[in-house]
């Protein structure tokens, strides 16, 4: 039931990126995904909803996705409409690719995946089927989109989350067919708050944080694309805000990205003062330049997550102590064929060269699920989040990983002695045999092997994995969804996917304790396997304190989050972090854990 968003109304959602923001609310523009009432395949033209051509007897297309002409269109009509669709989809795909190239962090990866959606062959084939039935190109495009949306919804999991992306791509293609401007972010005459039912990556990536002070979505999960990109940009964000549609464009709202509250038309003076105070605190934190250390002098390995050479160079100019997660997917996702070893080596060398004297951790290809590879023959799966992804691409073609490892080794040789043995980790490892096999392949090439801790089997049997690898990195996003058996993209299950879930924190503690115990058992403590965290949890300053208290040795976050985490850690001791970790472990609910830690840390 929609609530009446009058003065003083407070809407509750899931706070995901901390911070206060106050300003005028502006709603995202969406393309109207309704086909014209009339128009045969050859009748569609840019800038018109339905234009009659020379053939007065052209078949009609209704508003519904099942519109069909009384008679079959000619092959020429179908081909002209097909060419219009291909041209429009190609334009949209190229724009998304261009934005991916200009973006950084997770936003670039997500935009590249959406560019692949725009040129998907299955979608194009479904459009042509509609054209052959006599549908207009707009109706056929919308109909094909909804067919895929229904299929994604049935599959569930991460594919269901992609429905927003699919409809966003469709809206952009429809706008291109109609000769209209791209849908998406409105113009901001003054800084304000962006409201949306949900945001697609093309909306969020590249936002101007000087104009967009906060983001609120009615839907969206805790680790959705919106949250990941907002965290990269340092913009306070709330998702799952039920009843948001009652807020009118132009209303003034106060957003609390930590508590998840949205106050509609609050007292202007008090709201402005609160937001200004919060901004001062965040500005002070952004001035932190490192190196990372706790108040007692205990050093902290605070690293950056990057996706390419440009991102690595940018991170090298800031307070990052190295790179804890180099996502290599960008070298693969936007291509119809596998990049050569030489092409990969050139990309990897740029990243390794940005930190010639520091640690750089390269994650091997984490494709699959919502990031399919065009050249790997990846199957359509009912539940791709539990299917062939990450290291499991080996099941299709072991050569893909071997060639990538060859390229990483070559990149290490090119940048010199300090990086002659680059750190490399594999995603989605689930068995000891997989860990052993990956480590052997790395060591054959002079690489330092590690694994991601995302699958619970690794966490519960960590002692069996430790002898085979030289480091581990915990991916909290996937670990949380698998531990809680809750799709991380689901709005309805957002509470289960909270990284403050005590069950998840206890597993992280188990991994860190296992590494410490193994080191103690080794002669003179000679072999200690460092345990890092590279998931979104590390970017929460209070949760970062808890992670260090649990025994984690390194934290890797988006470059935008580095100063906030570093400044917060500088105010606590290691003993304090351990006290906060004990508080969190003693709780039964994530909200209870978060509140207890914040209260104790700020006391």
N, C-alpha and C positions, 0 to 999 in steps of 0.2 A: 504494500500500500504506500503510495507516494505521500510524503509528509509535507506539511505546509511550511516552507522555508521562510519564516518571518524573522524579524529582528530577534536576536537572542537564541535562535535555533542552533543546536549543536548536532552535527552528523558524525557518526562514528565509523571508522574504517580501520584498516591495518597500516599502522605507521611503519614505513620501511626505510626511509632515508631521513635521519634526524635533522631538525632545524625548524625555526619559526619563519613563516612568510605571511605578509599581509598585503592585500591589494585587490584590484578589481578583477572579477572573474570573467574569463573569456572562454567560450566553448569552441572546440575543434570543429571545423567545417567537414562535412561528409558529403560525398557524391551521392545523388539520389539513384539508387540501384533499381530503377523501374524502367522497363522498356517502353518505347513509344507505342501508341495504340495502333498506328498504321505504319506500313513500310515493309517492302520485300527486301531480300538480300541486297539487290543492286540499288535500292532506293536510298540507303543510308548515306549521309554526307556530313562532313564536319560542320558544326555550328547549327545544325537543325535536328529537331527531335524526330521528324518524319517528313521527308521531302519527296513529293511525287516526281518521278522521272518521266521519260517519254511513254512508258508503258502504263496506260491508264488502268489496265486490268491486272496490275501487280497484286500478288497475294498479300494478305494482311497478317500482322503479328500482334497479339494481344498483350496486355500488361503482364500476364502471368508467364511463368517460365515454361509452360507447356504450349505456348502459342504455336500454331502450325497453319500453313497456308492451305487454301482449298485445292491448289494444284501444285505439282512439284516445280521448283524453279529450274531454270536452264543451267547447264554446266558453267556457262559464262557468268551468269548472275552469282552463282556460288563462288566462283573463283575471284571475282571482283571483291566480294565481301570478305573472303578469306584473306586476300592481300591487304585489305584495310585493317583487319584484326592483327595480322602479323606485323604490319608496320607500326600500329599503335602499341602493341605489346613490346615490340623491339625498342621503341622509344622509351617506354617506361622502364624496361630492363636496363637500358643504357644509363638512364638517369640514376637508377639505384646503384649501378656499378660505380658511376662517377662519385656518388655520395659515399659509397663504401671506401673508395680510394682516398677520399678527403677526410674521412672520419678516423677515429682512433678507438682503441679498446674494444669492448664487446659490441659496440654499435656498428663498427665496420664489419665484423663477422656476421651480424644479424642482417644487415643490409645486403651483403653479398648473397646470403641464403635466400632473401626475398627476390633478388634479381633472378635467381634460378627459377623461382616460382613463376615469374612473368614469362619465361621462355620454355616452360614445361611442355613437352610434346603431348602428354596425355590431355592436358587442358586444351591445347590447340585442336586435337582430334575431336574432343567433345564439342567444341565450338562448331567445327565443320559439320558434324552430325546434325546439329541444330539448324545450320544454314540449309542443309539438304532437305530438311523438313519444311522449309519455307520461312523460318524465323529471320527477323532482321538481325544484323550483326550484333546490335546491342542486346537484344533478347537472347540470342544464342550465347553470348559471353556471360550474361547473368545466369542463364540456365545452367551452363557448364560449371560455373563457380559454385552454385548451390548444390549441384550433384557432388562435387568434391567436398564441399562443406559438410554435407550429410555423411559422406564416407569417413571424413576425419572425426566427426562427432561419434560415429559408431566405434571407431578404433579407440578413441579416448586418448588419455595420456598426453604426451607432448604434441601429438598430431592434432588433438582437439584445440590446443592453444593456438595452433597455426591458422585456425579459421579466421581470426582477426586479421592476420597478415594476408591471407588469401583474399578476403573481401576488400582489404585496403588496396591490394594490387589491382583487383577488378575495378574498383572505383577510379583508380588512376587511368586505367585503360579506357573506361567509359568516358571520362572527362576528355581524354585525347581524341576519341572518336567524335565527340560532340564539339570539338574545338574550344573547349572551356579550360580555364586555368586549373592547375593541379589542386585537388582537395587537400586539406590538412590544416596546418597551424594558421590561426588568424593573425592579422597584423596587430601589434601592440602599440597603441599610441602612447602608453605609459606602462611602466613595469606592472605586472599583475600575475594572477594565478591561472594556470591552464587547466581547464576541466574537460573531461571526455568520458564517454562510456567505457572505452578502452583505447589505448594508443598503439599504433603500429610503429615498428622501428623507424620507418621513413618519416614519421611525425617527430619522433623523439631525438633521433641522432642529429647532432648539429644544432640543437636549440641554443639560443643566445641567453645565457644565464643572467645577463644584465637586464633582460626584459622579462624572462620567465622566472619568477621568483619561487614558484612552487607548482607541483603537479598533483592533481587529484583525479583518480579514475573510479568509476562506479564498479567496474569489474577488475579482473587481473589478479594473478597470484603473487605470492611473496617473492618469488624469484623470476617473475615474468620479465620480458624484454624491457618493459617500461622501467621497472625497478633497477635492473642492471645498468641501463644507460643513465638513468637519473643519478645513480650513485657515482658513476663515472664523472658526471658533470657537476656533482656536488649540489644538486637541487633537492630541497625537501620534498618528499613524496609520500602520498597515502594512496593505497589501492583498496578495492573491496568496500568502497564507501556507499553502502546501500542508502537509497533515497537522494542521491546527489542530483538526479534529474530535476528535482524541485527547485534547485538553485538557478535563478535567472541570469542570463548573460548581462554583465554590468553590475551585478551585486558585489558588495565588498565582503571578503572572507578572510579569516585568520586560520592558517593551516599549521598544525603541529605535527611534524613528520616523525616525532618519536612516540607520542601517545596515540596518533591516528585520529585526532579530532579536527573537525572543520566547523568553526563558528561563523554563522551567517549574520552579517551586519552587526558585528560587535561594537562596543564603544570605540570610536575611531581613535581617540587620543590614547587610550590604554593599549589598543592593539598595535598602533604605530610604535609606541614606546617599547613594547615587548619584542616586536620584530627587530627594531633598531638595536636593542640590547643584545639579542641573539646574533645579529649580524656582526656586532663589534667582537663578540667572543669568537665567531668563526673567522673573522678577518685576522684576529690576533693569532689564531691557530694556523692560518694560512701563511703567516710570516715565519713559521718554524722552518729551519733550514737543515736540521740534523747536526751531527750524526745521531742516530737513534740510541737512546739509553734510558734506563729507569732512573728514578730520583736517587737511588743508592749507587749509581754508577754502573750497574749491571748492563752490559751491552745487549742490544736487541737487533737481530737480523731482520730489518724492515726493507722489503723488496717491492718491486713493481710488476704488475701484469701488463704485458704488451702483445701486439699482434704483428708487428713488422718493424723494419729498420727505422722508419720515421718515428714510430712510437718509442723505440728504444733510445734513439738520440734525444728525444724530448725528455724522457725519464732521466737520462744521464745528466741533463742540465738542472735537475732538481735534487731533492734530498734522498732519493732511492739509493740503497746500498748495493743494488744489483737487480737482477730480474729473477723472480721466483716462478713466473709462469709466462713462457713465450708460446702463444697459441699459433700453431703452424697451419691451421685450416685455410687461412686466406690464400695460401699458395696453391690450393687445390679447388676450393669451392666454386670459383667463378670460371673454371675452365672445363671445356668438354673433353680434354685429354689430360693425361698425367704429365705434370711438368718434369723435365729431364733432371737428372742428377746435377748437372751443371747449373741449371736455372735455380734449383733449390739451394745449392751451395752458395750461390751469389746472394740470395735472400738471407740465409742463415748467417753468413759472414758479416753482413751489415749489423745484425742484432748482436752477435758475439763481440764485434768490434766496438760497440758502444760502451761496453764495460770490460776492457781488456784485462784489468787487474781484479775483477770482482766475479762473483758467482752469477752464472746465467743458466737457468734451468729451462730446457726445451721440452715441451710436451709433444710427443709424436701424435700423428693424425687422430683427432677426436671427431671423426665424421660418423654419420649414421643418425638415426632418429630424425630430428628436424634439420639435419645438415647432410643430405645425401650426396654421394659422389657420382657424377655423371658417367665416369669411365670405369667404375669398379663393378658394375653389374649387381648393385645392391638390390635385394628383393623387397617387394612390398610386404609389409608385415602388419599383423593385427595389433601388435603392441610393440612399436619400434623402440620405446625406452627400455624394454627388456629384451631387445633383439640384437641384431648384428650392428655393433657400434664400437668405437675405440679399437682396442687390441683385437677384437673379434673379426675385423676386416681380414685378418690372417686366414680365416676360414674360407674366404673367397679368393685371396691372392696374397701369398706371403711375400711376394716380390715388392709390393707397395711399401711395406715397412722396411725391408732390406735396402731398397734404393734410398729411402729417406735417411736411414742410419748412415749409409755411405756418404750422402750429401752433408750431413751434420759433421761427420768426421773430417771430410774435406774442408768444410768451413773452419773447423778448429785449427787445421794446419795452416790455413791462409792468414789467420789473425795472430799467429805467433804462439810462443811457448806457454803463456799464461792460460790460454784457452785450448791447449792441445788435447786436453781430456775433458770436453764439455759434459756437463750433467744432462742426462736425458731420462725422461720418465714416460711410462706407458699408462694410458687411461683404461679404465674398466677391467683391470686385472681382477680375477675372481679365484684363481687356483694357484697353488704352489708351482705346479708344472708350468703355467703361463709365466709366472715371475722368473723361474729358473731359465726358461727358454729365452725370454727377453734379455735377461742379464747376460747370458752367454753370447748372444748376438751383439750386444753392446761392447762387451769386453774384447771380442774378436776384432773390433774396430778401434780399440783404445778409448772407448767412451765410459763415463761413469754412470752406472745404471741405477735407476730408481723407479718406484711405482706410485701411482695414485691410490689413495685409500678412499674409494667411493662405494665399493661393494661390501656389505657387512661381513662377508666371509673373511675378508682380510683383517678387519678389526678384531673379530672374535678369535682368530687364530694367528694373531700377529707374530707370535714367537716362531711359527713355522715359516714365515716369509722373511723375517729379518736376516737369516744367514745368507740369503741369496742376493740382497740388494745393498746399496751403499747409502740410500736415503729414501724417505717416504714423504709424500705431500698429500694432505687431506683435502679432498674436494667436498666442502660442506654442503653445497647445493644438492648434489646427487646423493651423498651419503644420507642426508636428512630424508629425502623422498623415499629412499629404499628402506631405511630403518623404520619410518612411520607408515610405509605402504600407502603413500599419498602422493599423487601426481603433483609435482612441484609447480605446475602451471595452473592448477585448479584454484579458482576463486573460492569455491565452497570449502576447500580443504586448506585454506591459507593458515589457519591456526596450527594445524598439524605440521606444516612445513616451516614453522618458526625455527631459526637456527639456535634459539635459546632452549629448545626442547631438552630437558634433563637427560633423557635417554641417549640423545646424540652426544651431549657433553660427557656422559659417562663412557661412551665408546671411545671418544677422543682421549679421555684420561687413560683408558685401558691401553691404547696404542702407545702413548707417551711413557706410561709405566713399563710396558713391555720392552721398549727400547732402552730405558734406563736399567732394567734388570739384566738385559743381555749384555750391556756394557760393563756392569759390575761383575758379571760372571767371567768376562774375558780377562786374560792375563794383563794386569796393570791397567784395566779399563781401556785396552788398546783399540777396541772397535766399538765406537758409539755411532749408531745410525741416527742422524738428525731427522727430526719430525717437523715438518712445516705445515702451514695451512694456506691454501691459495684460493679458497672459496669466498663467497661474499661475507661470511661471518667475520672474517679478519678486518673488514672495513668499518665495523662498528667499534668505536673506541672503547666502550665499556666491555664488550665481548672480547676484544683484543686483550684486555687485562686478564680476563678469566682464562683465555687460551694459554697465555704465558704461565698463569698459575697452575694450569693442568699439566705443564711440562713441555709444551710446544716450544721449539727453538727458533722458528722463523715465521714471519707473517708476510704474505704477498697480497697486495691490494691494487686497485686502480690508482694511477698516479694522482688523480684529483683527491683521493682519500688519504694519501700519505701524510700531509702535514697535520691533519686532524688526529690521526692515530698517533703520530709521533709526539705531538704536543701533549696529548692526554697521557701517554705512557711516561712522559718526563715528570709527571706529577705524582707517581706512585712508586713504591719499592717492590722488589720481588716478593718479600714477605707479605705485603698488602695484596698483591696479585693472588697469592696462594690462599689468603683469607677469603677473597672474593670468589675464587674457584670453589672453595669448600661451601660457601653460602649457596652458590648455584646448584651444586651437586646435591644439596640437602633439600631441594625443592621438588615438587611434583608437577608443577605447571610452568610453562615458559614465561608467562606474564609475571608470575610470582618470582621466578629467578631473576628476571630483568629488573623488577622493582627493588628487590633486596640488594642487588649488586649496585644499582645506581644510588640508592640511599646510602649504602655503606661507603661507596667510593667518594661521594660528594660531601660526606659528613665532615 
